[in-house]
Amino acid sequence: MKKLATVVALAVACSAVAQNVPTEQNKLDSRTRPGTAKPYLDEDYPGAGQAKAASSISKGKTSAAVVWSEDFGAGFTGSPNGAWTVSGANSNLVMYDMDGPNNLISSGWGPLPSPTSSNGFAIFDWYDNIPDVAGFATSPAEGKLTSPVINVNKSDVFLSFYQQLFHCCNLDLEVFVEISTDGGATWPAANRFKTNVTDRNDRHWDLGYGYYFEYDISSILANGGSNNVKIRFNWTSTSPDANGQYSNNYFWMIDDIKISDLPRHKAKFTDAGGAPAHDIIFDNNSSKTKTGIFTMDEVKPITFDSNVYNFGADDQTGVDLKVEIFDASGTYMTSVQSNNSSTLVKGDTLDFDDLTTSAWTPPAVGTYGFVYTVISDSISVSANAEAVRDTFVIRATDSLTSIDFGTFGNSVGTAELGDDGSAMAVRYNFDKPSPGSSMVEFTDLIIDYSTATVAGGDIQIEVYDSTGFSYTGGFGSGALLSRVYTLGTAEDNGAVVRYDLTNNGVPFAVPPGSYYFVVFMFSNTGNNRIAIANDKSFPARGTSSIMFDVDAGRWYNGYVDSETFNAPFIKTVRIPATIGLDDQVRTDYLSIFPNPSRGITNIELDRGGDFELQLINTIGQVVDSRTISTNGNEKIELDYSAVTKGAYLLKVSGDNNYSRTARIVIQ
């Protein structure tokens, strides 16, 4: 198991925005996080007791002889298997459905994308039936869906189904599947396992996928099986959290349930003890920032690791992780693998301590694909074996660095972190100066936006030395650069946008070291939403990515049990800047320096004219208002030494609807 530092979770209640989407989850106050579910990978979810579960999207499902199945094509009562029953204090919440939650269909929330969703599916529909404000549950609820009796006359079987679960706030969900082997007379706790996807499904790009789950239930049906099996889907929430809120929110859709023979030889990638199913380590240092894009000046040896669960009926010998490496054209280059060659008994797990490969170093600028594969003596040779593979990509460049791996997982921005003054930041380690210089020289910062962005908001790009950072105190020194840009149609269209970091063509330069590149966001009280793309490929390490919740007034390194915020697409471009992008570089900025200041700060606008400046405190009061005139690209000194120390918004307004908002700190 991977070793985790103790974490202290800060509970934050849910809040609701348009379409009643909850935007807050519990946030970490630590340098490490529990492992999380990724809908794009095959993964296992150890449940309570004996059961093991695995989830993936529709690709990569196990092909096996089906013992019993249910697609709800004839509803609950007309099934050829016999009638399904609903029960519980809120049994009316459990229904047969054809589309999904009635009030959310127009927003794309449904139907469940399972193979037979067109003929109906089961749904626990709290959204339409719970008498609470959508997104909050202020009273306990109980609903259960129970199968007819099933004859399973063998023990080496697994249970599978499609589901979509939408819940709020990462409460301790009481959502699980239970198995009875005595016709429902008893439901032992050892036969119960949770089904919740810990990465809260609160965005359309997640809800576009049905989660496919597989549970090895062979230990429950030991000694030849049982002719008196029942399955029960149970969402019972009777224990409130500290805010008096219950976890029964929104909906849970279920379809295409099967009991099938276990394959003889199959291993699956799995989260284990907080460790992700797949990981990638740079320079043999797990605390270093993971960069899916990096310059050859900063190239490091790379190792790969995984956790693997034996999902087959037979023990496996000689189990190892093999990673094949391909170039951009798909041509095989080489492979690395672990040299553990362990035995993996049925139902057991090998973790990253056993399955870490030897190192590989990218040889030149280019794009490289990695294929993670579980191998064993049987899986390698048996025609009945199922090899499990997952693929990732990295890029070695001459000028571009980013913590993302090029996979759009979701987006994060003002809707999640606060309308005006929230932020995201990434930390990069630059050990070597740019060629021909003693400094690390930068020309641009690149940000990838989601189409959820609405033109008209502002971003403030700042750069800080990482030394002295704390979650509650922020950065230990002043910004080395501070510039404001207004978002236009390019950002509104979800484009890749480049922002100028030079000073009249002279690169922005810092000594080799570790730096935060920060993007503060201002959405004009929510009217001009800003949303930046996020990558969930590999969990970010420690403080290599952080976010500022403006309402809480502090920084966090992510959400508990979630990669909703993990690796934002915020990329640095350093000399030489030959990255081959055609995007126009944005040079129309408002520059602020120093920031923070001790009362005397300077601004520089990209245009001339008369401008009104308003200094606004954290409760919306204008504490200073003045007018300035400038010819453009000239330094204007502002004296705010009489203002109380703290963080403020500086709103700059001028002719032709010119308006920009910046964050300044008076110390």
URPE-V208088 format. One record per pair of residues at least 4 apart in sequence whose C-alpha atoms are under 8 Angstrom apart, sorted by sequence separation. I is the first residue (numbers start at 1). J is the second residue. D is the distance in whole Angstrom. If there is no record, write none. Layout:
# URPE-V208088
I,J,D  I,J,D
This chain:
# URPE-V208088
16,20,5  17,21,6  47,51,6  56,60,7  72,76,7  74,78,5  75,79,6  78,82,7  79,83,6  87,91,5  90,94,8  100,104,8  101,105,6  104,108,7  105,109,5  113,117,6  116,120,7  117,121,6  125,129,6  126,130,5  132,136,6  133,137,7  180,184,5  182,186,7  187,191,7  188,192,7  197,201,8  202,206,7  203,207,6  204,208,6  205,209,8  217,221,7  218,222,6  221,225,4  240,244,5  241,245,5  271,275,6  272,276,7  281,285,6  282,286,7  294,298,7  295,299,6  326,330,5  327,331,5  344,348,6  350,354,6  351,355,6  352,356,6  375,379,6  376,380,6  377,381,7  378,382,5  381,385,8  397,401,8  412,416,6  413,417,6  414,418,5  415,419,7  418,422,5  433,437,6  434,438,7  449,453,7  469,473,7  470,474,5  487,491,6  488,492,6  489,493,6  490,494,7  491,495,5  502,506,5  503,507,7  523,527,6  524,528,6  540,544,6  541,545,8  549,553,6  550,554,7  558,562,7  559,563,7  573,577,6  593,597,8  597,601,6  616,620,6  617,621,5  630,634,7  653,657,7  654,658,5  16,21,5  17,22,7  28,33,7  38,43,8  46,51,7  47,52,6  56,61,8  74,79,5  77,82,7  78,83,6  79,84,8  86,91,6  100,105,6  104,109,5  105,110,6  112,117,6  132,137,6  180,185,7  181,186,8  187,192,8  201,206,6  202,207,8  221,226,6  240,245,5  241,246,7  271,276,5  272,277,7  281,286,6  283,288,8  294,299,7  310,315,8  326,331,5  327,332,7  344,349,7  350,355,7  375,380,6  380,385,8  412,417,8  413,418,8  414,419,5  417,422,6  433,438,5  434,439,6  469,474,5  470,475,7  487,492,7  490,495,5  491,496,7  502,507,4  503,508,7  523,528,5  540,545,7  548,553,7  549,554,6  558,563,7  559,564,7  616,621,5  617,622,7  653,658,5  654,659,6  16,22,5  17,23,7  37,43,7  46,52,5  47,53,7  73,79,7  77,83,4  99,105,7  104,110,8  105,111,8  111,117,7  132,138,7  180,186,6  201,207,7  240,246,5  270,276,7  271,277,4  282,288,7  310,316,8  326,332,4  327,333,7  344,350,7  379,385,5  414,420,7  417,423,7  433,439,5  434,440,5  469,475,4  470,476,8  490,496,8  491,497,7  501,507,7  502,508,5  523,529,5  548,554,6  549,555,6  558,564,8  559,565,7  595,601,7  616,622,4  617,623,7  630,636,8  652,658,8  653,659,4  15,22,5  16,23,6  45,52,6  46,53,6  72,79,7  76,83,6  77,84,6  127,134,6  130,137,8  132,139,8  180,187,5  239,246,7  240,247,8  270,277,5  281,288,8  282,289,8  325,332,6  326,333,5  378,385,7  379,386,7  380,387,8  433,440,4  434,441,6  468,475,6  469,476,5  490,497,7  501,508,6  523,530,6  548,555,4  549,556,8  558,565,6  594,601,6  615,622,6  616,623,6  652,659,6  653,660,7  14,22,6  15,23,6  44,52,7  45,53,5  76,84,5  77,85,8  86,94,7  101,109,7  127,135,8  179,187,6  180,188,7  238,246,7  269,277,5  282,290,7  324,332,7  325,333,6  326,334,7  379,387,6  414,422,7  432,440,7  433,441,8  467,475,8  468,476,4  522,530,8  547,555,5  548,556,6  558,566,7  593,601,6  594,602,7  614,622,6  615,623,6  616,624,7  651,659,7  652,660,5  14,23,7  15,24,6  44,53,5  45,54,6  70,79,8  76,85,7  100,109,7  101,110,7  112,121,8  178,187,7  179,188,8  237,246,6  269,278,7  281,290,7  324,333,8  325,334,5  413,422,8  466,475,7  467,476,6  468,477,8  521,530,7  546,555,7  547,556,5  592,601,7  593,602,5  614,623,8  615,624,5  651,660,6  652,661,6  14,24,5  43,53,8  44,54,4  45,55,8  100,110,5  178,188,8  237,247,6  280,290,7  324,334,6  325,335,6  413,423,8  430,440,7  465,475,8  466,476,8  546,556,6  547,557,6  592,602,6  593,603,6  614,624,6  615,625,6  651,661,4  13,24,7  14,25,7  43,54,5  44,55,6  70,81,8  99,110,6  100,111,5  180,191,7  237,248,6  324,335,4  394,405,6  464,475,7  465,476,8  546,557,4  547,558,7  592,603,5  613,624,8  614,625,5  650,661,6  651,662,6  12,24,7  13,25,7  42,54,7  43,55,5  99,111,4  100,112,7  179,191,5  236,248,8  323,335,5  324,336,7  342,354,8  375,387,7  393,405,6  394,406,8  465,477,7  545,557,6  546,558,7  591,603,5  592,604,7  613,625,6  614,626,7  649,661,7  650,662,5  12,25,6  13,26,8  42,55,6  43,56,7  98,111,7  99,112,7  178,191,6  179,192,7  235,248,7  322,335,7  323,336,5  374,387,6  392,405,8  393,406,7  464,477,7  590,603,7  591,604,5  612,625,7  613,626,5  649,662,6  650,663,6  11,25,8  12,26,5  41,55,7  42,56,5  178,192,4  322,336,6  323,337,6  340,354,6  373,387,7  374,388,6  464,478,7  465,479,8  543,557,6  590,604,6  591,605,7  612,626,6  613,627,6  649,663,5  650,664,7  11,26,5  12,27,7  41,56,5  42,57,8  177,192,6  178,193,7  306,321,7  322,337,4  340,355,7  373,388,6  374,389,7  464,479,5  465,480,8  542,557,7  590,605,5  612,627,4  613,628,8  648,663,6  649,664,6  10,26,6  11,27,7  39,55,7  40,56,6  41,57,7  176,192,7  177,193,6  305,321,7  321,337,5  322,338,7  338,354,8  339,355,8  373,389,5  463,479,6  464,480,6  589,605,7  590,606,6  611,627,6  612,628,7  647,663,7  648,664,5  9,26,7  10,27,6  39,56,6  40,57,6  176,193,5  177,194,6  283,300,5  284,301,7  320,337,7  321,338,5  338,355,5  372,389,5  373,390,7  462,479,6  463,480,5  464,481,8  589,606,6  610,627,7  611,628,5  647,664,6  648,665,6  9,27,6  10,28,6  38,56,8  39,57,6  42,60,7  176,194,4  177,195,7  282,300,6  283,301,5  284,302,7  320,338,6  338,356,5  339,357,7  371,389,6  372,390,5  462,480,7  463,481,5  588,606,6  610,628,6  611,629,6  647,665,4  648,666,8  9,28,5  10,29,7  98,117,7  124,143,8  175,194,6  176,195,5  282,301,6  283,302,6  284,303,7  304,323,8  320,339,7  337,356,7  338,357,4  371,390,6  372,391,6  462,481,5  463,482,7  610,629,4  646,665,6  647,666,6  8,28,7  9,29,6  76,96,7  98,118,7  174,194,8  175,195,6  176,196,7  282,302,5  320,340,6  337,357,4  338,358,6  371,391,4  461,481,8  462,482,4  609,629,6  610,630,7  623,643,8  645,665,8  646,666,5  7,28,7  8,29,6  9,30,8  75,96,6  98,119,7  99,120,8  175,196,6  281,302,6  282,303,7  319,340,7  320,341,6  336,357,6  337,358,6  370,391,5  371,392,7  461,482,6  462,483,7  545,566,7  608,629,7  609,630,6  645,666,5  646,667,6  7,29,7  8,30,6  98,120,4  280,302,7  281,303,5  318,340,8  319,341,5  320,342,7  336,358,6  369,391,7  370,392,5  460,482,7  461,483,5  545,567,6  608,630,5  609,631,6  644,666,8  645,667,5  7,30,5  97,120,5  98,121,6  100,123,7  173,196,7  280,303,6  281,304,6  318,341,4  319,342,5  336,359,7  369,392,6  370,393,6  403,426,8  460,483,5  461,484,6  545,568,8  607,630,8  608,631,4  609,632,7  643,666,8  6,30,8  7,31,8  72,96,8  96,120,7  97,121,5  101,125,6  103,127,8  280,304,5  317,341,7  318,342,5  319,343,6  336,360,7  369,393,4  460,484,4  539,563,7  607,631,7  608,632,4  7,32,7  96,121,6  97,122,6  103,128,7  279,304,6  280,305,6  317,342,6  318,343,6  319,344,7  368,393,6  369,394,7  459,484,6  460,485,6  605,630,8  607,632,4  608,633,8  641,666,8  5,31,8  7,33,7  96,122,5  97,123,6  101,127,7  102,128,7  278,304,8  279,305,5  317,343,4  367,393,7  368,394,5  458,484,7  459,485,5  540,566,6  606,632,5  607,633,7  640,666,8  5,32,6  95,122,6  96,123,6  101,128,6  278,305,6  279,306,6  316,343,6  317,344,6  367,394,6  368,395,6  458,485,6  459,486,7  536,563,6  539,566,6  540,567,6  605,632,5  606,633,5  4,32,6  94,122,7  95,123,5  170,198,7  278,306,5  315,343,7  316,344,5  367,395,4  458,486,4  459,487,7  536,564,8  539,567,8  604,632,7  605,633,5  4,33,7  94,123,6  95,124,6  191,220,7  277,306,5  278,307,7  315,344,6  316,345,6  366,395,6  367,396,6  457,486,6  458,487,6  604,633,6  605,634,7  618,647,7  4,34,8  93,123,8  94,124,4  95,125,7  170,200,7  276,306,7  277,307,5  315,345,4  316,346,8  365,395,8  366,396,5  456,486,6  457,487,5  534,564,8  536,566,6  604,634,6  617,647,7  618,648,6  93,124,5  94,125,6  165,196,7  169,200,8  276,307,7  277,308,8  314,345,7  315,346,5  365,396,5  366,397,7  456,487,5  534,565,6  535,566,6  536,567,7  604,635,5  617,648,5  618,649,8  93,125,5  136,168,8  165,197,7  168,200,7  275,307,8  314,346,6  364,396,7  365,397,5  455,487,5  456,488,6  534,566,6  535,567,5  603,635,6  604,636,6  616,648,6  617,649,6  93,126,6  135,168,7  167,200,6  313,346,6  365,398,7  455,488,5  534,567,5  535,568,6  602,635,6  603,636,5  615,648,6  616,649,5  149,183,6  166,200,7  167,201,7  310,344,7  312,346,6  321,355,6  323,357,8  362,396,7  455,489,6  534,568,4  535,569,7  602,636,5  603,637,7  615,649,6  616,650,6  166,201,5  167,202,8  272,307,6  310,345,7  311,346,7  312,347,8  320,355,6  321,356,7  322,357,7  341,376,8  533,568,6  534,569,6  602,637,4  603,638,8  615,650,5  616,651,8  93,129,6  165,201,7  166,202,7  270,306,8  271,307,7  310,346,5  311,347,6  321,357,7  455,491,7  532,568,7  533,569,6  601,637,6  602,638,6  614,650,6  615,651,7  92,129,8  93,130,8  269,306,7  270,307,5  310,347,5  454,491,8  455,492,5  532,569,7  600,637,7  601,638,5  613,650,7  614,651,5  269,307,6  270,308,6  309,347,7  310,348,6  328,366,7  411,449,8  453,491,7  454,492,5  600,638,6  601,639,7  613,651,6  614,652,7  269,308,5  270,309,6  309,348,6  310,349,6  327,366,7  328,367,5  330,369,8  411,450,6  427,466,7  453,492,5  600,639,5  601,640,8  612,651,8  613,652,5  181,221,8  268,308,5  269,309,6  309,349,4  327,367,6  328,368,6  451,491,8  452,492,7  453,493,7  599,639,6  600,640,6  612,652,6  613,653,7  267,308,6  268,309,5  308,349,6  309,350,7  327,368,5  328,369,7  450,491,8  451,492,6  453,494,7  599,640,5  600,641,6  611,652,7  612,653,5  267,309,5  268,310,6  307,349,7  308,350,5  326,368,6  327,369,6  449,491,6  450,492,8  451,493,5  452,494,7  599,641,4  611,653,5  612,654,6  73,116,8  164,207,7  267,310,4  268,311,6  307,350,6  308,351,6  325,368,7  326,369,5  449,492,8  450,493,8  451,494,4  598,641,7  599,642,7  611,654,5  266,310,6  267,311,5  307,351,4  325,369,6  326,370,7  449,493,8  450,494,4  451,495,8  599,643,7  610,654,6  611,655,8  71,116,7  74,119,8  75,120,7  164,209,8  181,226,6  183,228,5  184,229,8  266,311,5  267,312,7  306,351,6  307,352,5  325,370,5  449,494,5  450,495,8  609,654,7  610,655,7  73,119,5  75,121,8  164,210,6  181,227,8  182,228,5  183,229,6  184,230,6  216,262,8  265,311,8  266,312,5  306,352,5  324,370,6  325,371,7  448,494,7  449,495,6  609,655,8  72,119,7  73,120,6  163,210,6  164,211,6  181,228,5  182,229,6  183,230,6  265,312,5  266,313,8  305,352,5  323,370,6  324,371,5  448,495,6  449,496,6  467,514,8  71,119,8  72,120,6  73,121,8  114,162,6  162,210,6  163,211,5  180,228,8  181,229,4  182,230,8  263,311,8  264,312,5  265,313,7  307,355,7  323,371,5  324,372,7  448,496,4  449,497,8  465,513,8  466,514,6  71,120,8  72,121,6  94,143,6  114,163,8  162,211,5  163,212,7  180,229,6  181,230,7  262,311,7  263,312,5  264,313,5  265,314,6  306,355,6  323,372,5  324,373,8  447,496,6  448,497,6  465,514,6  466,515,5  71,121,7  72,122,7  93,143,7  94,144,7  162,212,5  163,213,8  179,229,7  180,230,5  262,312,6  263,313,6  264,314,5  265,315,8  305,355,6  306,356,7  322,372,6  323,373,6  446,496,7  447,497,5  465,515,5  466,516,6  90,141,6  91,142,7  92,143,8  94,145,7  112,163,7  161,212,6  162,213,6  179,230,6  180,231,7  262,313,6  265,316,7  305,356,4  321,372,7  322,373,5  446,497,6  447,498,7  464,515,6  465,516,6  89,141,7  90,142,5  91,143,5  112,164,7  160,212,7  161,213,5  179,231,5  304,356,6  305,357,6  321,373,6  322,374,6  446,498,4  463,515,7  464,516,5  89,142,5  90,143,5  91,144,7  160,213,5  161,214,7  178,231,6  179,232,6  303,356,7  304,357,5  321,374,5  322,375,7  445,498,6  446,499,6  463,516,6  464,517,7  517,570,8  88,142,5  89,143,7  160,214,4  177,231,7  178,232,5  303,357,6  304,358,8  320,374,6  321,375,6  444,498,6  445,499,5  463,517,5  464,518,8  88,143,5  159,214,6  160,215,6  177,232,6  178,233,7  303,358,6  304,359,8  319,374,7  320,375,5  444,499,5  445,500,7  462,517,6  463,518,6  87,143,6  88,144,6  158,214,7  159,215,5  177,233,5  178,234,7  303,359,5  319,375,6  320,376,6  444,500,5  445,501,7  461,517,7  462,518,5  86,143,7  87,144,5  158,215,5  159,216,6  176,233,6  177,234,6  302,359,5  303,360,6  318,375,8  319,376,4  443,500,6  444,501,5  461,518,6  462,519,7  86,144,6  87,145,7  158,216,4  159,217,7  175,233,8  176,234,5  301,359,6  302,360,5  318,376,5  319,377,7  443,501,5  444,502,7  460,518,8  461,519,5  462,520,8  86,145,5  157,216,7  158,217,5  175,234,6  176,235,7  301,360,5  302,361,6  317,376,6  318,377,5  442,501,7  443,502,5  460,519,6  461,520,6  85,145,6  86,146,6  157,217,6  158,218,7  174,234,8  175,235,4  301,361,4  316,376,6  317,377,6  442,502,7  459,519,6  460,520,5  84,145,7  85,146,5  156,217,8  157,218,5  174,235,6  175,236,7  300,361,6  301,362,8  316,377,7  317,378,7  459,520,5  460,521,7  84,146,6  85,147,7  155,217,8  156,218,5  174,236,6  299,361,7  300,362,8  316,378,7  459,521,5  84,147,5  85,148,8  155,218,5  156,219,8  174,237,6  299,362,7  458,521,6  459,522,6  83,147,7  84,148,6  155,219,7  173,237,7  443,507,5  457,521,8  458,522,5  83,148,6  155,220,8  156,221,8  442,507,5  443,508,6  457,522,6  458,523,7  82,148,5  155,221,5  156,222,8  308,374,8  441,507,6  442,508,5  457,523,5  81,148,7  82,149,8  154,221,7  155,222,5  441,508,6  442,509,6  456,523,8  457,524,6  599,666,6  154,222,8  155,223,7  296,364,7  441,509,4  596,664,6  597,665,6  598,666,6  599,667,7  81,150,8  154,223,8  155,224,5  296,365,7  440,509,5  441,510,7  595,664,6  596,665,5  597,666,5  598,667,5  154,224,5  155,225,5  171,241,7  295,365,8  439,509,6  440,510,5  590,660,8  595,665,6  596,666,6  597,667,6  153,224,6  154,225,4  439,510,6  440,511,6  457,528,5  595,666,8  596,667,7  153,225,5  154,226,7  439,511,5  440,512,6  456,528,6  457,529,7  152,225,6  153,226,6  174,247,8  438,511,7  439,512,6  454,527,8  455,528,6  457,530,7  152,226,5  153,227,6  173,247,6  454,528,5  455,529,8  151,226,6  152,227,5  171,246,8  172,247,7  173,248,8  453,528,7  454,529,5  151,227,4  152,228,8  171,247,6  453,529,5  454,530,6  150,227,6  151,228,6  152,229,7  275,352,8  452,529,7  453,530,5  149,227,8  150,228,6  151,229,6  169,247,8  433,511,7  452,530,7  453,531,5  149,228,6  150,229,5  168,247,7  272,351,7  433,512,6  452,531,6  453,532,8  149,229,6  150,230,6  167,247,7  432,512,6  451,531,8  474,554,7  149,230,5  167,248,7  168,249,6  431,512,5  449,530,8  450,531,5  472,553,8  473,554,7  474,555,7  68,150,8  148,230,6  167,249,5  168,250,8  430,512,5  431,513,6  449,531,6  450,532,6  472,554,5  147,230,6  148,231,8  166,249,7  167,250,6  429,512,8  430,513,5  449,532,4  450,533,6  471,554,6  472,555,6  68,152,8  146,230,7  147,231,5  166,250,6  167,251,7  429,513,6  430,514,6  448,532,6  449,533,5  471,555,5  19,104,8  67,152,7  146,231,6  147,232,6  166,251,5  429,514,4  447,532,7  448,533,6  470,555,8  471,556,6  498,583,7  500,585,6  146,232,4  165,251,6  166,252,6  428,514,6  429,515,7  497,583,7  498,584,7  499,585,6  500,586,6  145,232,6  146,233,6  165,252,4  427,514,7  428,515,6  496,583,7  497,584,7  498,585,5  499,586,5  500,587,5  19,107,8  144,232,7  145,233,5  164,252,6  165,253,6  427,515,5  428,516,7  497,585,7  498,586,6  499,587,7  144,233,6  145,234,7  163,252,7  164,253,5  427,516,4  428,517,8  497,586,8  144,234,5  163,253,5  164,254,7  426,516,6  427,517,6  143,234,6  144,235,6  163,254,4  425,516,6  426,517,6  142,234,8  143,235,6  144,236,8  162,254,6  163,255,6  425,517,5  426,518,7  142,235,6  143,236,6  161,254,7  162,255,5  425,518,4  142,236,4  161,255,6  162,256,6  424,518,6  425,519,6  109,204,7  113,208,7  141,236,6  142,237,6  161,256,5  162,257,7  216,311,7  423,518,7  424,519,5  108,204,7  113,209,6  114,210,6  140,236,8  141,237,6  142,238,8  160,256,8  161,257,4  423,519,5  424,520,7  110,207,8  112,209,8  113,210,5  140,237,6  141,238,7  160,257,6  161,258,6  299,396,8  423,520,4  109,207,7  112,210,6  140,238,5  159,257,7  160,258,5  422,520,6  423,521,6  140,239,7  159,258,6  160,259,6  421,520,6  422,521,6  140,240,8  159,259,5  160,260,8  296,396,6  421,521,5  422,522,7  158,259,6  159,260,7  292,393,7  293,394,6  294,395,7  295,396,6  296,397,6  297,398,7  420,521,6  421,522,6  157,259,7  158,260,6  292,394,5  293,395,5  294,396,5  295,397,5  296,398,6  419,521,8  420,522,4  157,260,5  158,261,6  292,395,6  293,396,6  294,397,6  295,398,5  419,522,6  420,523,6  485,588,7  486,589,8  157,261,4  158,262,6  293,397,7  295,399,6  419,523,5  420,524,7  485,589,5  156,261,6  157,262,5  294,399,8  295,400,6  419,524,7  420,525,6  484,589,5  485,590,7  138,244,6  139,245,7  140,246,6  156,262,6  268,374,8  294,400,6  295,401,6  419,525,5  420,526,8  483,589,6  484,590,5  138,245,5  139,246,7  141,248,7  267,374,7  293,400,7  294,401,4  414,521,7  419,526,5  483,590,5  484,591,6  137,245,6  138,246,6  140,248,8  293,401,5  294,402,6  413,521,8  414,522,7  483,591,4  136,245,7  137,246,5  292,401,8  293,402,5  414,523,7  482,591,6  483,592,6  136,246,7  137,247,7  291,401,7  292,402,6  293,403,7  419,529,8  482,592,5  137,248,6  291,402,5  292,403,5  293,404,7  415,526,7  481,592,8  482,593,7  137,249,6  291,403,4  292,404,5  293,405,7  414,526,7  481,593,7  482,594,8  22,135,6  136,249,6  265,378,7  266,379,7  290,403,6  291,404,6  292,405,4  482,595,7  20,134,6  21,135,7  135,249,6  265,379,6  289,403,7  291,405,7  292,406,7  415,529,7  479,593,8  480,594,8  20,135,6  134,249,7  135,250,7  414,529,6  415,530,8  479,594,7  134,250,7  413,529,8  414,530,6  415,531,8  427,543,7  428,544,7  478,594,7  479,595,5  265,382,8  413,530,5  414,531,7  427,544,5  478,595,6  479,596,7  413,531,4  426,544,6  427,545,6  478,596,5  16,135,7  265,384,7  266,385,6  267,386,8  269,388,8  412,531,5  413,532,6  426,545,4  478,597,8  15,135,8  264,384,7  265,385,5  266,386,5  267,387,7  268,388,6  411,531,6  412,532,5  425,545,6  426,546,7  14,135,8  263,384,8  264,385,7  265,386,6  266,387,7  267,388,7  411,532,5  412,533,7  424,545,7  425,546,5  448,569,5  14,136,8  126,248,7  127,249,7  263,385,7  266,388,8  411,533,4  412,534,7  424,546,6  425,547,6  447,569,6  448,570,7  126,249,6  127,250,4  263,386,8  410,533,6  411,534,5  424,547,4  446,569,8  447,570,5  126,250,5  127,251,6  409,533,7  410,534,5  423,547,6  424,548,6  446,570,6  447,571,6  125,250,6  126,251,6  408,533,6  409,534,6  410,535,7  422,547,8  423,548,5  445,570,7  446,571,5  125,251,5  408,534,6  409,535,5  422,548,5  423,549,7  445,571,6  446,572,6  124,251,5  125,252,7  407,534,8  408,535,5  409,536,6  422,549,5  423,550,8  445,572,5  446,573,7  123,251,7  124,252,5  407,535,5  408,536,8  409,537,8  422,550,5  444,572,6  445,573,6  123,252,6  124,253,6  406,535,7  407,536,7  421,550,6  444,573,5  123,253,4  404,534,7  405,535,7  407,537,7  417,547,8  420,550,7  442,572,7  443,573,6  444,574,7  122,253,6  123,254,6  216,347,8  404,535,6  417,548,7  418,549,6  419,550,8  442,573,6  443,574,6  121,253,7  122,254,5  298,430,7  405,537,7  417,549,5  418,550,5  442,574,4  443,575,7  121,254,6  122,255,6  298,431,7  404,537,8  417,550,6  418,551,6  441,574,5  442,575,6  121,255,5  298,432,7  417,551,8  440,574,7  441,575,6  443,577,7  120,255,8  297,432,7  440,575,8  297,434,8  403,540,8  117,255,7  289,427,7  51,190,8  116,255,8  289,428,7  522,661,7  49,189,7  50,190,6  51,191,7  53,193,8  116,256,7  289,429,8  434,574,7  435,575,8  522,662,8  48,189,7  49,190,4  50,191,7  51,192,7  52,193,8  112,253,6  114,255,7  115,256,7  426,567,8  434,575,6  435,576,8  444,585,8  48,190,6  49,191,6  51,193,6  112,254,8  114,256,7  426,568,8  434,576,8  25,168,8  26,169,6  48,191,8  49,192,7  112,255,8  520,663,8  25,169,5  26,170,7  48,192,6  49,193,8  424,568,8  426,570,7  24,169,6  25,170,6  47,192,7  48,193,5  392,537,8  425,570,8  22,168,6  47,193,4  48,194,7  22,169,8  46,193,8  47,194,6  101,251,7  61,212,8  57,209,7  58,210,7  412,564,7  57,210,6  58,211,7  100,253,8  411,564,8  412,565,7  14,168,7  57,211,5  58,212,6  410,564,7  411,565,8  14,169,6  56,211,6  57,212,5  13,169,7  55,211,6  56,212,5  412,568,8  12,169,8  55,212,5  56,213,7  156,313,6  411,568,8  55,213,4  54,213,5  55,214,6  37,197,6  53,213,7  54,214,5  37,198,6  38,199,7  53,214,5  54,215,6  36,198,6  37,199,6  53,215,4  36,199,6  52,215,5  53,216,6  404,567,5  51,215,7  52,216,5  403,567,6  404,568,6  51,216,6  52,217,7  403,568,7  404,569,6  51,217,6  403,569,7  39,206,8  50,217,8  402,569,7  403,570,8  51,219,8  402,570,6  403,571,8  50,219,7  51,220,8  402,571,5  39,209,8  50,220,7  401,571,6  402,572,7  400,571,7  401,572,5  39,211,6  400,572,6  401,573,7  399,572,8  400,573,5  399,573,5  400,574,7  486,660,6  399,574,5  485,660,7  399,575,6  484,660,7  399,576,6  400,577,8  484,661,7  398,576,7  399,577,5  484,662,6  398,577,7  399,578,7  400,579,7  22,202,7  398,578,7  399,579,6  21,202,6  398,579,7  397,579,8  72,255,7  71,255,6  72,256,8  70,255,8  71,256,4  70,256,6  71,257,6  69,256,7  70,257,5  69,257,6  70,258,6  69,258,4  68,258,6  69,259,6  67,258,7  68,259,5  66,258,7  67,259,5  68,260,7  66,259,6  67,260,5  66,260,4  67,261,7  65,260,6  66,261,6  64,260,6  65,261,5  64,261,6  64,262,7  64,263,6  63,263,8  62,263,8  458,660,6  460,662,6  458,661,6  459,662,8  460,663,7  205,409,8  206,410,8  458,662,8  205,410,7  203,410,8  54,270,8  44,268,7  43,268,7  44,269,7  45,270,7  42,268,7  43,269,5  44,270,5  45,271,7  42,269,6  43,270,4  44,271,6  42,270,7  43,271,6  421,649,8  13,243,7  37,271,8  43,277,7  36,271,7  35,271,6  35,272,7  35,273,7  36,274,8  34,273,8  35,274,4  34,274,4  35,275,5  36,276,7  33,274,7  34,275,7  35,276,5  421,663,7  290,540,7  289,540,7  290,541,7  289,541,6  288,541,7  287,541,6  286,541,7  287,542,7  289,544,5  288,544,8  280,538,7  279,538,6  278,538,7  279,539,8  276,538,8  276,539,7  44,309,7  2,272,7  3,273,8  4,274,7  1,272,6  2,273,6  3,274,8  1,273,5  2,274,6  1,274,8  2,275,5  1,275,7  52,347,8  62,386,8  60,388,8  2,351,8  41,390,7  1,351,6  2,352,7  1,352,7  2,353,8  1,353,7  199,561,6  200,562,7  198,561,6  199,562,4  198,562,6  199,563,7  200,564,8  199,564,7  170,560,8  170,561,8  23,415,7  24,416,6  23,416,5  24,417,8  23,417,8  17,415,8  29,471,8  38,536,8  32,541,7  31,541,7  32,542,6  31,542,4  30,542,8  31,543,6  37,561,8  36,561,5  37,562,7  31,557,7  34,560,7  35,561,6  36,562,6  29,556,6  30,557,7  33,560,7  34,561,6  35,562,8  36,563,7  28,556,6  29,557,7  33,561,7  27,556,7  28,557,6  27,557,8  28,558,6  27,558,6  28,559,6  27,559,4  28,560,6  26,559,6  27,560,5  25,559,6  26,560,6  25,560,7  9,560,7
